[in-house]
Amino acid sequence: MLPKKNRLTRKEILKLKGKREILQFRFWGLIYSPAKGRKFGLIISQKVAPKAVERNRVKRLLYRAIEEGFPNFGFFLFLAKKTILTASLEELKKELELLNGRIK
């Protein structure tokens, strides 16, 4: 799990959700806002993963991929898609590399 200082608060999530520009990727949609620090949030609806076990597994995998090397700064809100349920850690890392290229 990411340290609390690196997670988005409810207020920050609501601000980001107000922005309507969502970048689409294979496993998630991404709402991004430039900032000096790095903060992340992940929304996985029950429609995407009905079981809490699945939602928690996805959170652990994505946060682990972020911790292992995500150089960008800003606020990132990931909106999970159903395809993320079958993703491996390596696939998530590759997708994050694509994200780095599109944000710069």
ROVEXZA-288243 format. One record per atom (N, C-alpha, C, O): x negated, y, z; atom name; residue number from 1; residue in three letters. Coordinates in Angstrom, 2 decimals. Example, Ala and Ser with C-alpha at 12.3 -4.5 7.8 and 13.67 -1.06 7.14 Angstrom:
2
+---------+---------+---------+------+-----+------+
!      xx !      yy !      zz ! atom !  nr ! rest !
+---------+---------+---------+------+-----+------+
!  -13.19 !   -5.69 !    7.80 !    N !   1 !  ALA !
!  -12.30 !   -4.50 !    7.80 !   CA !   1 !  ALA !
!  -13.20 !   -3.30 !    7.80 !    C !   1 !  ALA !
!  -14.24 !   -3.32 !    8.46 !    O !   1 !  ALA !
!  -12.85 !   -2.25 !    7.08 !    N !   2 !  SER !
!  -13.67 !   -1.06 !    7.14 !   CA !   2 !  SER !
!  -12.90 !    0.03 !    7.87 !    C !   2 !  SER !
!  -13.41 !    1.14 !    8.04 !    O !   2 !  SER !
+---------+---------+---------+------+-----+------+
END
This chain:
104
+---------+---------+---------+------+-----+------+
!      xx !      yy !      zz ! atom !  nr ! rest !
+---------+---------+---------+------+-----+------+
!   -0.84 !   -1.17 !    0.00 !    N !   1 !  MET !
!    0.00 !    0.00 !    0.00 !   CA !   1 !  MET !
!   -0.88 !    1.24 !    0.00 !    C !   1 !  MET !
!   -1.95 !    1.26 !    0.61 !    O !   1 !  MET !
!   -0.42 !    2.24 !   -0.69 !    N !   2 !  LEU !
!   -1.17 !    3.50 !   -0.73 !   CA !   2 !  LEU !
!   -1.05 !    4.22 !    0.61 !    C !   2 !  LEU !
!   -0.04 !    4.10 !    1.30 !    O !   2 !  LEU !
!   -2.09 !    4.97 !    0.98 !    N !   3 !  PRO !
!   -1.98 !    5.78 !    2.20 !   CA !   3 !  PRO !
!   -0.86 !    6.80 !    2.06 !    C !   3 !  PRO !
!   -0.54 !    7.23 !    0.95 !    O !   3 !  PRO !
!   -0.27 !    7.18 !    3.16 !    N !   4 !  LYS !
!    0.87 !    8.09 !    3.15 !   CA !   4 !  LYS !
!    0.54 !    9.41 !    2.45 !    C !   4 !  LYS !
!    1.41 !    9.99 !    1.79 !    O !   4 !  LYS !
!   -0.68 !    9.89 !    2.59 !    N !   5 !  LYS !
!   -1.06 !   11.16 !    1.97 !   CA !   5 !  LYS !
!   -1.04 !   11.07 !    0.44 !    C !   5 !  LYS !
!   -1.00 !   12.10 !   -0.24 !    O !   5 !  LYS !
!   -1.07 !    9.86 !   -0.11 !    N !   6 !  ASN !
!   -1.05 !    9.67 !   -1.56 !   CA !   6 !  ASN !
!    0.32 !    9.28 !   -2.10 !    C !   6 !  ASN !
!    0.45 !    8.98 !   -3.29 !    O !   6 !  ASN !
!    1.33 !    9.27 !   -1.24 !    N !   7 !  ARG !
!    2.68 !    8.93 !   -1.69 !   CA !   7 !  ARG !
!    3.55 !   10.18 !   -1.75 !    C !   7 !  ARG !
!    3.40 !   11.09 !   -0.94 !    O !   7 !  ARG !
!    4.43 !   10.22 !   -2.71 !    N !   8 !  LEU !
!    5.34 !   11.36 !   -2.86 !   CA !   8 !  LEU !
!    6.38 !   11.37 !   -1.75 !    C !   8 !  LEU !
!    6.86 !   10.32 !   -1.34 !    O !   8 !  LEU !
!    6.73 !   12.56 !   -1.27 !    N !   9 !  THR !
!    7.82 !   12.70 !   -0.29 !   CA !   9 !  THR !
!    9.14 !   12.77 !   -1.05 !    C !   9 !  THR !
!    9.16 !   12.89 !   -2.27 !    O !   9 !  THR !
!   10.24 !   12.68 !   -0.32 !    N !  10 !  ARG !
!   11.56 !   12.77 !   -0.95 !   CA !  10 !  ARG !
!   11.75 !   14.09 !   -1.69 !    C !  10 !  ARG !
!   12.28 !   14.11 !   -2.80 !    O !  10 !  ARG !
!   11.31 !   15.18 !   -1.08 !    N !  11 !  LYS !
!   11.45 !   16.49 !   -1.71 !   CA !  11 !  LYS !
!   10.67 !   16.55 !   -3.02 !    C !  11 !  LYS !
!   11.16 !   17.07 !   -4.03 !    O !  11 !  LYS !
!    9.47 !   16.02 !   -3.00 !    N !  12 !  GLU !
!    8.65 !   16.01 !   -4.22 !   CA !  12 !  GLU !
!    9.28 !   15.13 !   -5.30 !    C !  12 !  GLU !
!    9.24 !   15.48 !   -6.48 !    O !  12 !  GLU !
!    9.86 !   14.01 !   -4.91 !    N !  13 !  ILE !
!   10.53 !   13.13 !   -5.87 !   CA !  13 !  ILE !
!   11.72 !   13.84 !   -6.49 !    C !  13 !  ILE !
!   11.92 !   13.77 !   -7.70 !    O !  13 !  ILE !
!   12.51 !   14.53 !   -5.67 !    N !  14 !  LEU !
!   13.67 !   15.25 !   -6.20 !   CA !  14 !  LEU !
!   13.25 !   16.35 !   -7.16 !    C !  14 !  LEU !
!   13.91 !   16.57 !   -8.18 !    O !  14 !  LEU !
!   12.16 !   17.05 !   -6.85 !    N !  15 !  LYS !
!   11.64 !   18.08 !   -7.77 !   CA !  15 !  LYS !
!   11.24 !   17.47 !   -9.10 !    C !  15 !  LYS !
!   11.56 !   17.99 !  -10.17 !    O !  15 !  LYS !
!   10.53 !   16.34 !   -9.03 !    N !  16 !  LEU !
!   10.08 !   15.68 !  -10.25 !   CA !  16 !  LEU !
!   11.26 !   15.16 !  -11.07 !    C !  16 !  LEU !
!   11.25 !   15.24 !  -12.30 !    O !  16 !  LEU !
!   12.28 !   14.63 !  -10.40 !    N !  17 !  LYS !
!   13.44 !   14.11 !  -11.11 !   CA !  17 !  LYS !
!   14.19 !   15.23 !  -11.82 !    C !  17 !  LYS !
!   14.91 !   14.98 !  -12.79 !    O !  17 !  LYS !
!   14.03 !   16.46 !  -11.34 !    N !  18 !  GLY !
!   14.65 !   17.61 !  -12.00 !   CA !  18 !  GLY !
!   14.03 !   17.89 !  -13.36 !    C !  18 !  GLY !
!   14.68 !   18.45 !  -14.24 !    O !  18 !  GLY !
!   12.77 !   17.50 !  -13.53 !    N !  19 !  LYS !
!   12.12 !   17.64 !  -14.84 !   CA !  19 !  LYS !
!   12.69 !   16.55 !  -15.75 !    C !  19 !  LYS !
!   12.86 !   15.41 !  -15.33 !    O !  19 !  LYS !
!   12.97 !   16.90 !  -16.97 !    N !  20 !  ARG !
!   13.60 !   15.93 !  -17.85 !   CA !  20 !  ARG !
!   12.65 !   15.31 !  -18.86 !    C !  20 !  ARG !
!   13.07 !   14.49 !  -19.67 !    O !  20 !  ARG !
!   11.40 !   15.67 !  -18.83 !    N !  21 !  GLU !
!   10.44 !   15.09 !  -19.77 !   CA !  21 !  GLU !
!    9.89 !   13.80 !  -19.17 !    C !  21 !  GLU !
!    9.14 !   13.83 !  -18.20 !    O !  21 !  GLU !
!   10.27 !   12.68 !  -19.77 !    N !  22 !  ILE !
!    9.84 !   11.38 !  -19.28 !   CA !  22 !  ILE !
!    9.01 !   10.71 !  -20.37 !    C !  22 !  ILE !
!    9.49 !   10.50 !  -21.49 !    O !  22 !  ILE !
!    7.77 !   10.37 !  -20.05 !    N !  23 !  LEU !
!    6.92 !    9.63 !  -20.98 !   CA !  23 !  LEU !
!    7.28 !    8.16 !  -20.88 !    C !  23 !  LEU !
!    7.36 !    7.61 !  -19.78 !    O !  23 !  LEU !
!    7.50 !    7.51 !  -22.01 !    N !  24 !  GLN !
!    7.91 !    6.11 !  -22.01 !   CA !  24 !  GLN !
!    6.72 !    5.20 !  -22.29 !    C !  24 !  GLN !
!    5.93 !    5.43 !  -23.21 !    O !  24 !  GLN !
!    6.61 !    4.16 !  -21.48 !    N !  25 !  PHE !
!    5.57 !    3.14 !  -21.63 !   CA !  25 !  PHE !
!    6.25 !    1.78 !  -21.62 !    C !  25 !  PHE !
!    7.47 !    1.68 !  -21.44 !    O !  25 !  PHE !
!    5.47 !    0.74 !  -21.80 !    N !  26 !  ARG !
!    6.02 !   -0.63 !  -21.87 !   CA !  26 !  ARG !
!    6.68 !   -1.05 !  -20.56 !    C !  26 !  ARG !
!    7.75 !   -1.65 !  -20.59 !    O !  26 !  ARG !
!    6.06 !   -0.74 !  -19.42 !    N !  27 !  PHE !
!    6.56 !   -1.22 !  -18.14 !   CA !  27 !  PHE !
!    7.30 !   -0.16 !  -17.32 !    C !  27 !  PHE !
!    7.97 !   -0.50 !  -16.35 !    O !  27 !  PHE !
!    7.18 !    1.10 !  -17.70 !    N !  28 !  TRP !
!    7.82 !    2.15 !  -16.91 !   CA !  28 !  TRP !
!    8.02 !    3.42 !  -17.72 !    C !  28 !  TRP !
!    7.40 !    3.62 !  -18.77 !    O !  28 !  TRP !
!    8.89 !    4.26 !  -17.22 !    N !  29 !  GLY !
!    8.98 !    5.65 !  -17.67 !   CA !  29 !  GLY !
!    8.18 !    6.44 !  -16.64 !    C !  29 !  GLY !
!    8.10 !    6.04 !  -15.48 !    O !  29 !  GLY !
!    7.60 !    7.55 !  -17.04 !    N !  30 !  LEU !
!    6.76 !    8.32 !  -16.14 !   CA !  30 !  LEU !
!    7.15 !    9.79 !  -16.17 !    C !  30 !  LEU !
!    7.25 !   10.39 !  -17.24 !    O !  30 !  LEU !
!    7.38 !   10.34 !  -15.00 !    N !  31 !  ILE !
!    7.57 !   11.77 !  -14.85 !   CA !  31 !  ILE !
!    6.29 !   12.29 !  -14.21 !    C !  31 !  ILE !
!    5.87 !   11.82 !  -13.15 !    O !  31 !  ILE !
!    5.68 !   13.28 !  -14.87 !    N !  32 !  TYR !
!    4.37 !   13.76 !  -14.44 !   CA !  32 !  TYR !
!    4.41 !   15.27 !  -14.23 !    C !  32 !  TYR !
!    5.05 !   16.00 !  -14.98 !    O !  32 !  TYR !
!    3.71 !   15.71 !  -13.20 !    N !  33 !  SER !
!    3.55 !   17.14 !  -12.95 !   CA !  33 !  SER !
!    2.09 !   17.39 !  -12.56 !    C !  33 !  SER !
!    1.58 !   16.74 !  -11.65 !    O !  33 !  SER !
!    1.42 !   18.32 !  -13.24 !    N !  34 !  PRO !
!    0.02 !   18.61 !  -12.88 !   CA !  34 !  PRO !
!   -0.06 !   19.18 !  -11.46 !    C !  34 !  PRO !
!    0.79 !   19.97 !  -11.05 !    O !  34 !  PRO !
!   -1.08 !   18.79 !  -10.74 !    N !  35 !  ALA !
!   -1.31 !   19.29 !   -9.38 !   CA !  35 !  ALA !
!   -2.77 !   19.07 !   -9.02 !    C !  35 !  ALA !
!   -3.49 !   18.37 !   -9.73 !    O !  35 !  ALA !
!   -3.20 !   19.67 !   -7.92 !    N !  36 !  LYS !
!   -4.60 !   19.53 !   -7.50 !   CA !  36 !  LYS !
!   -4.88 !   18.16 !   -6.89 !    C !  36 !  LYS !
!   -5.97 !   17.61 !   -7.08 !    O !  36 !  LYS !
!   -3.92 !   17.61 !   -6.17 !    N !  37 !  GLY !
!   -4.10 !   16.32 !   -5.53 !   CA !  37 !  GLY !
!   -3.56 !   15.19 !   -6.38 !    C !  37 !  GLY !
!   -3.13 !   15.40 !   -7.51 !    O !  37 !  GLY !
!   -3.58 !   13.99 !   -5.80 !    N !  38 !  ARG !
!   -3.02 !   12.81 !   -6.47 !   CA !  38 !  ARG !
!   -1.94 !   12.23 !   -5.58 !    C !  38 !  ARG !
!   -2.22 !   11.85 !   -4.44 !    O !  38 !  ARG !
!   -0.72 !   12.15 !   -6.08 !    N !  39 !  LYS !
!    0.37 !   11.52 !   -5.33 !   CA !  39 !  LYS !
!    1.19 !   10.67 !   -6.30 !    C !  39 !  LYS !
!    1.37 !   11.01 !   -7.46 !    O !  39 !  LYS !
!    1.68 !    9.56 !   -5.76 !    N !  40 !  PHE !
!    2.40 !    8.61 !   -6.59 !   CA !  40 !  PHE !
!    3.71 !    8.22 !   -5.93 !    C !  40 !  PHE !
!    3.83 !    8.20 !   -4.71 !    O !  40 !  PHE !
!    4.69 !    7.91 !   -6.76 !    N !  41 !  GLY !
!    5.96 !    7.37 !   -6.29 !   CA !  41 !  GLY !
!    6.41 !    6.33 !   -7.30 !    C !  41 !  GLY !
!    6.06 !    6.39 !   -8.47 !    O !  41 !  GLY !
!    7.20 !    5.38 !   -6.83 !    N !  42 !  LEU !
!    7.70 !    4.31 !   -7.69 !   CA !  42 !  LEU !
!    9.16 !    4.07 !   -7.37 !    C !  42 !  LEU !
!    9.52 !    3.87 !   -6.21 !    O !  42 !  LEU !
!    9.99 !    4.10 !   -8.39 !    N !  43 !  ILE !
!   11.41 !    3.80 !   -8.21 !   CA !  43 !  ILE !
!   11.72 !    2.53 !   -8.98 !    C !  43 !  ILE !
!   11.53 !    2.45 !  -10.19 !    O !  43 !  ILE !
!   12.21 !    1.53 !   -8.25 !    N !  44 !  ILE !
!   12.64 !    0.27 !   -8.86 !   CA !  44 !  ILE !
!   14.08 !    0.05 !   -8.41 !    C !  44 !  ILE !
!   14.34 !   -0.21 !   -7.23 !    O !  44 !  ILE !
!   15.00 !    0.16 !   -9.33 !    N !  45 !  SER !
!   16.40 !    0.02 !   -8.95 !   CA !  45 !  SER !
!   16.78 !   -1.45 !   -8.77 !    C !  45 !  SER !
!   16.06 !   -2.36 !   -9.21 !    O !  45 !  SER !
!   17.89 !   -1.67 !   -8.11 !    N !  46 !  GLN !
!   18.38 !   -3.03 !   -7.93 !   CA !  46 !  GLN !
!   18.85 !   -3.62 !   -9.25 !    C !  46 !  GLN !
!   18.94 !   -4.84 !   -9.39 !    O !  46 !  GLN !
!   19.14 !   -2.78 !  -10.21 !    N !  47 !  LYS !
!   19.52 !   -3.26 !  -11.53 !   CA !  47 !  LYS !
!   18.31 !   -3.90 !  -12.22 !    C !  47 !  LYS !
!   18.46 !   -4.88 !  -12.95 !    O !  47 !  LYS !
!   17.13 !   -3.35 !  -11.99 !    N !  48 !  VAL !
!   15.91 !   -3.89 !  -12.58 !   CA !  48 !  VAL !
!   15.47 !   -5.15 !  -11.86 !    C !  48 !  VAL !
!   15.15 !   -6.16 !  -12.50 !    O !  48 !  VAL !
!   15.45 !   -5.11 !  -10.53 !    N !  49 !  ALA !
!   15.00 !   -6.25 !   -9.72 !   CA !  49 !  ALA !
!   15.99 !   -6.43 !   -8.57 !    C !  49 !  ALA !
!   15.89 !   -5.75 !   -7.55 !    O !  49 !  ALA !
!   16.94 !   -7.33 !   -8.73 !    N !  50 !  PRO !
!   17.99 !   -7.50 !   -7.71 !   CA !  50 !  PRO !
!   17.47 !   -7.94 !   -6.34 !    C !  50 !  PRO !
!   18.07 !   -7.61 !   -5.31 !    O !  50 !  PRO !
!   16.37 !   -8.67 !   -6.32 !    N !  51 !  LYS !
!   15.86 !   -9.19 !   -5.04 !   CA !  51 !  LYS !
!   14.76 !   -8.27 !   -4.50 !    C !  51 !  LYS !
!   13.90 !   -7.81 !   -5.24 !    O !  51 !  LYS !
!   14.81 !   -8.02 !   -3.20 !    N !  52 !  ALA !
!   13.82 !   -7.16 !   -2.55 !   CA !  52 !  ALA !
!   12.41 !   -7.74 !   -2.70 !    C !  52 !  ALA !
!   11.43 !   -6.99 !   -2.79 !    O !  52 !  ALA !
!   12.31 !   -9.06 !   -2.71 !    N !  53 !  VAL !
!   11.01 !   -9.72 !   -2.86 !   CA !  53 !  VAL !
!   10.36 !   -9.31 !   -4.18 !    C !  53 !  VAL !
!    9.16 !   -9.04 !   -4.23 !    O !  53 !  VAL !
!   11.16 !   -9.25 !   -5.25 !    N !  54 !  GLU !
!   10.64 !   -8.85 !   -6.55 !   CA !  54 !  GLU !
!   10.21 !   -7.39 !   -6.55 !    C !  54 !  GLU !
!    9.15 !   -7.04 !   -7.07 !    O !  54 !  GLU !
!   11.05 !   -6.53 !   -5.96 !    N !  55 !  ARG !
!   10.72 !   -5.10 !   -5.91 !   CA !  55 !  ARG !
!    9.43 !   -4.87 !   -5.12 !    C !  55 !  ARG !
!    8.59 !   -4.08 !   -5.54 !    O !  55 !  ARG !
!    9.27 !   -5.55 !   -4.01 !    N !  56 !  ASN !
!    8.07 !   -5.39 !   -3.19 !   CA !  56 !  ASN !
!    6.82 !   -5.90 !   -3.92 !    C !  56 !  ASN !
!    5.75 !   -5.30 !   -3.81 !    O !  56 !  ASN !
!    6.95 !   -7.00 !   -4.65 !    N !  57 !  ARG !
!    5.83 !   -7.55 !   -5.41 !   CA !  57 !  ARG !
!    5.36 !   -6.54 !   -6.46 !    C !  57 !  ARG !
!    4.17 !   -6.31 !   -6.63 !    O !  57 !  ARG !
!    6.31 !   -5.94 !   -7.15 !    N !  58 !  VAL !
!    5.98 !   -4.95 !   -8.18 !   CA !  58 !  VAL !
!    5.30 !   -3.74 !   -7.55 !    C !  58 !  VAL !
!    4.32 !   -3.23 !   -8.10 !    O !  58 !  VAL !
!    5.79 !   -3.28 !   -6.41 !    N !  59 !  LYS !
!    5.17 !   -2.14 !   -5.73 !   CA !  59 !  LYS !
!    3.73 !   -2.46 !   -5.35 !    C !  59 !  LYS !
!    2.84 !   -1.64 !   -5.56 !    O !  59 !  LYS !
!    3.51 !   -3.64 !   -4.80 !    N !  60 !  ARG !
!    2.16 !   -4.02 !   -4.41 !   CA !  60 !  ARG !
!    1.22 !   -4.07 !   -5.62 !    C !  60 !  ARG !
!    0.10 !   -3.56 !   -5.56 !    O !  60 !  ARG !
!    1.68 !   -4.67 !   -6.71 !    N !  61 !  LEU !
!    0.86 !   -4.78 !   -7.91 !   CA !  61 !  LEU !
!    0.51 !   -3.41 !   -8.49 !    C !  61 !  LEU !
!   -0.65 !   -3.14 !   -8.81 !    O !  61 !  LEU !
!    1.52 !   -2.56 !   -8.61 !    N !  62 !  LEU !
!    1.26 !   -1.25 !   -9.21 !   CA !  62 !  LEU !
!    0.36 !   -0.40 !   -8.32 !    C !  62 !  LEU !
!   -0.56 !    0.25 !   -8.82 !    O !  62 !  LEU !
!    0.61 !   -0.39 !   -7.02 !    N !  63 !  TYR !
!   -0.23 !    0.40 !   -6.13 !   CA !  63 !  TYR !
!   -1.67 !   -0.13 !   -6.11 !    C !  63 !  TYR !
!   -2.62 !    0.64 !   -5.99 !    O !  63 !  TYR !
!   -1.81 !   -1.45 !   -6.24 !    N !  64 !  ARG !
!   -3.16 !   -2.03 !   -6.30 !   CA !  64 !  ARG !
!   -3.88 !   -1.59 !   -7.57 !    C !  64 !  ARG !
!   -5.07 !   -1.25 !   -7.54 !    O !  64 !  ARG !
!   -3.16 !   -1.59 !   -8.69 !    N !  65 !  ALA !
!   -3.75 !   -1.16 !   -9.96 !   CA !  65 !  ALA !
!   -4.16 !    0.32 !   -9.88 !    C !  65 !  ALA !
!   -5.20 !    0.70 !  -10.42 !    O !  65 !  ALA !
!   -3.36 !    1.12 !   -9.21 !    N !  66 !  ILE !
!   -3.67 !    2.55 !   -9.05 !   CA !  66 !  ILE !
!   -4.91 !    2.72 !   -8.18 !    C !  66 !  ILE !
!   -5.78 !    3.53 !   -8.50 !    O !  66 !  ILE !
!   -4.99 !    1.98 !   -7.09 !    N !  67 !  GLU !
!   -6.12 !    2.10 !   -6.17 !   CA !  67 !  GLU !
!   -7.44 !    1.70 !   -6.83 !    C !  67 !  GLU !
!   -8.50 !    2.22 !   -6.48 !    O !  67 !  GLU !
!   -7.37 !    0.77 !   -7.77 !    N !  68 !  GLU !
!   -8.59 !    0.24 !   -8.40 !   CA !  68 !  GLU !
!   -9.08 !    1.08 !   -9.56 !    C !  68 !  GLU !
!   -9.83 !    0.60 !  -10.41 !    O !  68 !  GLU !
!   -8.66 !    2.31 !   -9.60 !    N !  69 !  GLY !
!   -9.24 !    3.18 !  -10.63 !   CA !  69 !  GLY !
!   -8.24 !    3.94 !  -11.45 !    C !  69 !  GLY !
!   -7.94 !    3.55 !  -12.58 !    O !  69 !  GLY !
!   -7.71 !    5.00 !  -10.91 !    N !  70 !  PHE !
!   -6.81 !    5.88 !  -11.64 !   CA !  70 !  PHE !
!   -7.33 !    7.29 !  -11.46 !    C !  70 !  PHE !
!   -7.07 !    7.92 !  -10.44 !    O !  70 !  PHE !
!   -8.08 !    7.81 !  -12.45 !    N !  71 !  PRO !
!   -8.83 !    9.04 !  -12.26 !   CA !  71 !  PRO !
!   -8.04 !   10.34 !  -12.32 !    C !  71 !  PRO !
!   -8.52 !   11.36 !  -11.82 !    O !  71 !  PRO !
!   -6.85 !   10.34 !  -12.90 !    N !  72 !  ASN !
!   -6.11 !   11.59 !  -13.10 !   CA !  72 !  ASN !
!   -5.61 !   12.21 !  -11.80 !    C !  72 !  ASN !
!   -5.39 !   11.53 !  -10.80 !    O !  72 !  ASN !
!   -5.42 !   13.54 !  -11.86 !    N !  73 !  PHE !
!   -4.84 !   14.27 !  -10.74 !   CA !  73 !  PHE !
!   -3.46 !   14.73 !  -11.13 !    C !  73 !  PHE !
!   -3.20 !   15.03 !  -12.30 !    O !  73 !  PHE !
!   -2.56 !   14.80 !  -10.16 !    N !  74 !  GLY !
!   -1.20 !   15.25 !  -10.40 !   CA !  74 !  GLY !
!   -0.22 !   14.44 !   -9.59 !    C !  74 !  GLY !
!   -0.59 !   13.57 !   -8.80 !    O !  74 !  GLY !
!    1.06 !   14.74 !   -9.80 !    N !  75 !  PHE !
!    2.13 !   13.98 !   -9.16 !   CA !  75 !  PHE !
!    2.72 !   13.05 !  -10.21 !    C !  75 !  PHE !
!    3.09 !   13.48 !  -11.30 !    O !  75 !  PHE !
!    2.80 !   11.77 !   -9.88 !    N !  76 !  PHE !
!    3.27 !   10.75 !  -10.81 !   CA !  76 !  PHE !
!    4.46 !   10.01 !  -10.21 !    C !  76 !  PHE !
!    4.37 !    9.48 !   -9.10 !    O !  76 !  PHE !
!    5.56 !    9.96 !  -10.94 !    N !  77 !  LEU !
!    6.73 !    9.20 !  -10.50 !   CA !  77 !  LEU !
!    7.00 !    8.14 !  -11.56 !    C !  77 !  LEU !
!    7.38 !    8.45 !  -12.69 !    O !  77 !  LEU !
!    6.80 !    6.87 !  -11.17 !    N !  78 !  PHE !
!    7.00 !    5.75 !  -12.08 !   CA !  78 !  PHE !
!    8.44 !    5.25 !  -11.94 !    C !  78 !  PHE !
!    8.91 !    5.00 !  -10.83 !    O !  78 !  PHE !
!    9.12 !    5.10 !  -13.07 !    N !  79 !  LEU !
!   10.48 !    4.57 !  -13.10 !   CA !  79 !  LEU !
!   10.40 !    3.20 !  -13.77 !    C !  79 !  LEU !
!   10.25 !    3.11 !  -14.99 !    O !  79 !  LEU !
!   10.48 !    2.14 !  -12.97 !    N !  80 !  ALA !
!   10.23 !    0.79 !  -13.46 !   CA !  80 !  ALA !
!   11.28 !    0.31 !  -14.46 !    C !  80 !  ALA !
!   12.46 !    0.62 !  -14.34 !    O !  80 !  ALA !
!   10.80 !   -0.45 !  -15.45 !    N !  81 !  LYS !
!   11.68 !   -1.11 !  -16.41 !   CA !  81 !  LYS !
!   11.68 !   -2.61 !  -16.11 !    C !  81 !  LYS !
!   10.83 !   -3.10 !  -15.36 !    O !  81 !  LYS !
!   12.62 !   -3.31 !  -16.68 !    N !  82 !  LYS !
!   12.77 !   -4.75 !  -16.40 !   CA !  82 !  LYS !
!   11.52 !   -5.55 !  -16.81 !    C !  82 !  LYS !
!   11.24 !   -6.59 !  -16.22 !    O !  82 !  LYS !
!   10.79 !   -5.08 !  -17.79 !    N !  83 !  THR !
!    9.60 !   -5.81 !  -18.27 !   CA !  83 !  THR !
!    8.50 !   -5.88 !  -17.21 !    C !  83 !  THR !
!    7.61 !   -6.72 !  -17.31 !    O !  83 !  THR !
!    8.54 !   -5.01 !  -16.22 !    N !  84 !  ILE !
!    7.49 !   -4.99 !  -15.20 !   CA !  84 !  ILE !
!    7.54 !   -6.24 !  -14.30 !    C !  84 !  ILE !
!    6.54 !   -6.56 !  -13.65 !    O !  84 !  ILE !
!    8.66 !   -6.92 !  -14.27 !    N !  85 !  LEU !
!    8.79 !   -8.10 !  -13.41 !   CA !  85 !  LEU !
!    7.86 !   -9.23 !  -13.82 !    C !  85 !  LEU !
!    7.44 !  -10.03 !  -12.97 !    O !  85 !  LEU !
!    7.52 !   -9.31 !  -15.09 !    N !  86 !  THR !
!    6.66 !  -10.40 !  -15.57 !   CA !  86 !  THR !
!    5.22 !   -9.94 !  -15.78 !    C !  86 !  THR !
!    4.39 !  -10.72 !  -16.25 !    O !  86 !  THR !
!    4.91 !   -8.72 !  -15.44 !    N !  87 !  ALA !
!    3.58 !   -8.15 !  -15.70 !   CA !  87 !  ALA !
!    2.55 !   -8.67 !  -14.70 !    C !  87 !  ALA !
!    2.85 !   -8.92 !  -13.53 !    O !  87 !  ALA !
!    1.33 !   -8.82 !  -15.20 !    N !  88 !  SER !
!    0.21 !   -9.18 !  -14.34 !   CA !  88 !  SER !
!   -0.56 !   -7.91 !  -13.97 !    C !  88 !  SER !
!   -0.31 !   -6.84 !  -14.53 !    O !  88 !  SER !
!   -1.48 !   -8.04 !  -13.04 !    N !  89 !  LEU !
!   -2.30 !   -6.92 !  -12.61 !   CA !  89 !  LEU !
!   -3.12 !   -6.36 !  -13.78 !    C !  89 !  LEU !
!   -3.25 !   -5.14 !  -13.91 !    O !  89 !  LEU !
!   -3.66 !   -7.24 !  -14.61 !    N !  90 !  GLU !
!   -4.47 !   -6.80 !  -15.74 !   CA !  90 !  GLU !
!   -3.63 !   -6.02 !  -16.74 !    C !  90 !  GLU !
!   -4.10 !   -5.02 !  -17.29 !    O !  90 !  GLU !
!   -2.41 !   -6.46 !  -16.99 !    N !  91 !  GLU !
!   -1.52 !   -5.75 !  -17.91 !   CA !  91 !  GLU !
!   -1.19 !   -4.35 !  -17.38 !    C !  91 !  GLU !
!   -1.15 !   -3.39 !  -18.14 !    O !  91 !  GLU !
!   -0.96 !   -4.26 !  -16.07 !    N !  92 !  LEU !
!   -0.67 !   -2.95 !  -15.48 !   CA !  92 !  LEU !
!   -1.87 !   -2.02 !  -15.58 !    C !  92 !  LEU !
!   -1.71 !   -0.82 !  -15.83 !    O !  92 !  LEU !
!   -3.08 !   -2.56 !  -15.39 !    N !  93 !  LYS !
!   -4.29 !   -1.74 !  -15.51 !   CA !  93 !  LYS !
!   -4.45 !   -1.22 !  -16.94 !    C !  93 !  LYS !
!   -4.80 !   -0.06 !  -17.14 !    O !  93 !  LYS !
!   -4.18 !   -2.07 !  -17.94 !    N !  94 !  LYS !
!   -4.27 !   -1.64 !  -19.34 !   CA !  94 !  LYS !
!   -3.26 !   -0.54 !  -19.63 !    C !  94 !  LYS !
!   -3.56 !    0.43 !  -20.33 !    O !  94 !  LYS !
!   -2.07 !   -0.69 !  -19.08 !    N !  95 !  GLU !
!   -1.03 !    0.32 !  -19.29 !   CA !  95 !  GLU !
!   -1.42 !    1.65 !  -18.63 !    C !  95 !  GLU !
!   -1.13 !    2.72 !  -19.17 !    O !  95 !  GLU !
!   -2.07 !    1.59 !  -17.47 !    N !  96 !  LEU !
!   -2.54 !    2.80 !  -16.81 !   CA !  96 !  LEU !
!   -3.63 !    3.48 !  -17.63 !    C !  96 !  LEU !
!   -3.73 !    4.71 !  -17.64 !    O !  96 !  LEU !
!   -4.46 !    2.69 !  -18.32 !    N !  97 !  GLU !
!   -5.48 !    3.27 !  -19.19 !   CA !  97 !  GLU !
!   -4.83 !    4.03 !  -20.34 !    C !  97 !  GLU !
!   -5.28 !    5.11 !  -20.72 !    O !  97 !  GLU !
!   -3.76 !    3.45 !  -20.91 !    N !  98 !  LEU !
!   -3.00 !    4.15 !  -21.96 !   CA !  98 !  LEU !
!   -2.43 !    5.45 !  -21.43 !    C !  98 !  LEU !
!   -2.43 !    6.47 !  -22.11 !    O !  98 !  LEU !
!   -1.95 !    5.39 !  -20.21 !    N !  99 !  LEU !
!   -1.38 !    6.57 !  -19.58 !   CA !  99 !  LEU !
!   -2.43 !    7.67 !  -19.46 !    C !  99 !  LEU !
!   -2.14 !    8.83 !  -19.72 !    O !  99 !  LEU !
!   -3.65 !    7.31 !  -19.06 !    N ! 100 !  ASN !
!   -4.74 !    8.28 !  -18.96 !   CA ! 100 !  ASN !
!   -4.97 !    8.99 !  -20.28 !    C ! 100 !  ASN !
!   -5.21 !   10.20 !  -20.30 !    O ! 100 !  ASN !
!   -4.88 !    8.27 !  -21.37 !    N ! 101 !  GLY !
!   -5.09 !    8.86 !  -22.69 !   CA ! 101 !  GLY !
!   -3.97 !    9.81 !  -23.09 !    C ! 101 !  GLY !
!   -4.23 !   10.81 !  -23.76 !    O ! 101 !  GLY !
!   -2.76 !    9.52 !  -22.71 !    N ! 102 !  ARG !
!   -1.62 !   10.35 !  -23.12 !   CA ! 102 !  ARG !
!   -1.45 !   11.60 !  -22.28 !    C ! 102 !  ARG !
!   -0.87 !   12.58 !  -22.74 !    O ! 102 !  ARG !
!   -1.95 !   11.59 !  -21.06 !    N ! 103 !  ILE !
!   -1.76 !   12.73 !  -20.17 !   CA ! 103 !  ILE !
!   -2.80 !   13.81 !  -20.39 !    C ! 103 !  ILE !
!   -2.49 !   14.99 !  -20.26 !    O ! 103 !  ILE !
!   -4.01 !   13.44 !  -20.71 !    N ! 104 !  LYS !
!   -5.10 !   14.42 !  -20.84 !   CA ! 104 !  LYS !
!   -4.84 !   15.47 !  -21.88 !    C ! 104 !  LYS !
!   -5.68 !   16.35 !  -22.09 !    O ! 104 !  LYS !
+---------+---------+---------+------+-----+------+
END
